[in-house]
Amino acid sequence: DKLNIFKQELANLSIKLLPPNINESNSIFSTKALERKKNKGAIRYALGGIKNVGLQSMERVVTERSENGPFIDIFDLAERLGAKGINRRQMENLIRSGALDCLDSNRKKLFEGIEKILTISNFAEKEREDKQENLFSTASIFSSQPNRSLLEVEDWPIAERLNQEFDAVGFYLSAHPLDVYGSALEELGITSQDQLTQAAVGSLAKLAGIFISMRERTSEKGNRYAFVEFSNASGVFEVVVFS
């Protein structure tokens, strides 16, 4: 929730928030993540800000990248991190968040190829444990393997990409499903929830959002009501719906 508030503040200050990137992001948000030269002061989203990846694991990823250079492709990432460096859940959310777009922009292809990616990761780990190959060898330990490829599939539609991204990050990061309705929402007189100040109490306002979740409750009198969460480009807001 705090990250979403900070995202809104960056938008208010006209500071661009760049998506997570396995070859650019730090493990945490820091002054080093302020990309002054290339992106004129933009903030790069931290790898540790992605759900269920673990800060320590992302620190190891950044260390590996710093010591041995950027990751070339998804198989290079799998080999260098090994089974101890990355697991299925971490790989899933790195893909869903867009952090691996620099290696392959087709997120669905990467997601559906996780089994093969992890197989290569496990094989690389075993090779190192057996001391049959050197992690820092200039030659890939899988150079002779014919199956270093993933099945070509059509990428997720934009709505699906955004929903997957939302689940991995906690809010819509690269875009929002309502963005395409900008002019229509303006014509309908839609208000952003960050414009609802104390002065708006007692007035009527129109809000627009994508449904996220609902919590149903029953009052002491037996009447049902619910708290419904919505999301729009300004963040997340909650509405009470009575019986």
Disulfide bonds with the S-S distance in Angstrom:
none
